[in-house]
C-alpha cells in the first residue's frame, strides 16, 4: 500500500463524510427554506416543488443507509442481495 492509495482512500471517506454529514442537513434546511419562502402573489408552487425534491433526496438517502446497514440480515433471511456485496 503506497501513499497515493492511502491518500485516495482517506479522501473518499472524507468526501462522503462531508457530503452525508453536512450535506443532508444542509439540504434539509434548504428544503425548509424553499417550503416557507415568501412569494409575490401568495402562492409558492415552485418552492413547494423544490422542497419536495429536497425531501425526496433525503428520504432516498435514509432508506439506502438503512438498507446498507441491514444488508447482511436481509441476505441471510431472504437470499436477496441488495447491493451485490454478499456471496
N, C-alpha and C positions, 0 to 999 in steps of 0.2 A: 504494500500500500504506500503510495507516494504522496507527496504534499498536495498535488493537484487533485487527486481523488478525495483526500480528506477535506480539502477546502471546498470542493464541489458538493460533497455531502453536507457539510456544515451550512453552506449557502442555501441549499434546497430546504433543509429543516428550518432555517431562519426565515426564509421567504414564506413557507407555508405557515409558520407560527405567526408571522406578522399579518398575513392575509386572513387567517382564521381568527387569530387572537384580537386583532384590532379592526380588521376589515368587516367582519359580520356585525359587530356592534355599531360601527360607523354606518353601515348600510341600513341597519335598523333605525338609527337616528335620522338618516336621510329619508327613509320611508315615512317616519312620523312627520317630518318637516313637509314632505310632499302632501301628505294627507290633510294637514291643517294649514296649508298656505293660503293666504287671502287671494281673492281674485276680484277683478273689477266689476264683473256682472253678477256676483253672488254664487255662481256655480263653479265647481273646480273639477271638471271631468278629467282633464289631463293630469292633474295632481293625484287623483284617485287611481288612475291607471298606472302612473309611475310608482305610487306607493304599493299597489298590488303586485307589481313586478318585483319590487324590492323584497316584500314579504314572501313572495313565492321562492325567490332565490334562497332566502334564509331557511325556509321550510325544507327545501330540497337538500341543503347542506346539513341540516339537523337530521333528516331521515337517513342520508348517506352515512353520517357519523355513527348513528345508532346501528345501522346495518353492518358497518365496518367493525364495530366493537363486538357484535354478536355473530359474526360470520362463521366462526368455528362451531358454535352451538347450532346455528341453522343448518350447517352442513351435516353435523352429527345426527340430527333428528329427521331431517328431510332429504338429505342427499343432494340438495340443490346448492351449487357453488356460485354464489352471487358475484364475486369479483374475480373468479378464476384463480384463486390463490391456494386452494386446498388440493389435496390429492397427491 
